[in-house]
């Protein structure tokens, strides 16, 4: 990587920690003040940093606008699909990807199982939001006031004796899902079908150092005539690794370009 580009990029995480003076930037980069000033001026011209009235520098609005635009234009389905196919090849079961849209959780991708028994789910159709493992993950990730308000508005149909009975039980389960970072549906929608799921997270960090918000949820489903709930649960580490790989690619942290000679 170009030494100049490397130094300029190192300024951004420095300023993300808070405004800094020219002297502080120069010391952190271990460069002369004139070099630091030249880098800051270039970044300022492109809106990446802003000089405050107290002469300290902070991140610029243009940087935030670019980040928001990049996130909005990411296609999680396109990124995730090869991973879904690979997961299906490894386990043989049906793999789903779901997102939350306008108050519903909707399947946006599916890779069918390799055996004759097929899931009736369809891309574009909403899931059973009170019981589906993917829905539990996406609802659990909502801020608590929003989560409570959302669950209070839902109906709670008894698809099976294992279905979520009411909002109180739902909130209790969502709290558990939020803490453990994965979810299951063992016969809650269909008595004969079991499911394990993990979240796909976006870029950024939340308070306490947690990863960014869940932008999608990945699941593996299978009928219990093929695999028991306990046997399906043994696939959870693989499901979580797949979701994490998609998260890294979605966040743009899957690899580092080859180093180039400094200029």
Buried (B, 14 or more C-beta within 10 A) or exposed (E): BEEBEEBBBBBBEBBEEEBBEBEBBBEBBEBEEEBBBBBBEBBBEEBBBBBEEEEBBBBBEBBEEBEEEEBEEBEBBEBBBEBBEBBBEEBBBBBBBBBBEEEEBBBBBBBEBEBEEEBEBEEEEBBBBBBBBBBBBBBBBBEEEEBBEBBEEBEBEEBBEBBBEEBEBBBEBBEEBBEEBBBBBBBBBBBEBBBBBBBBBBBEEEEEEEBBBBBBBBBBBBBBEBBEBEEBBEBBEBBBEBBBBBBBBBBEEEEEEEEEEEE
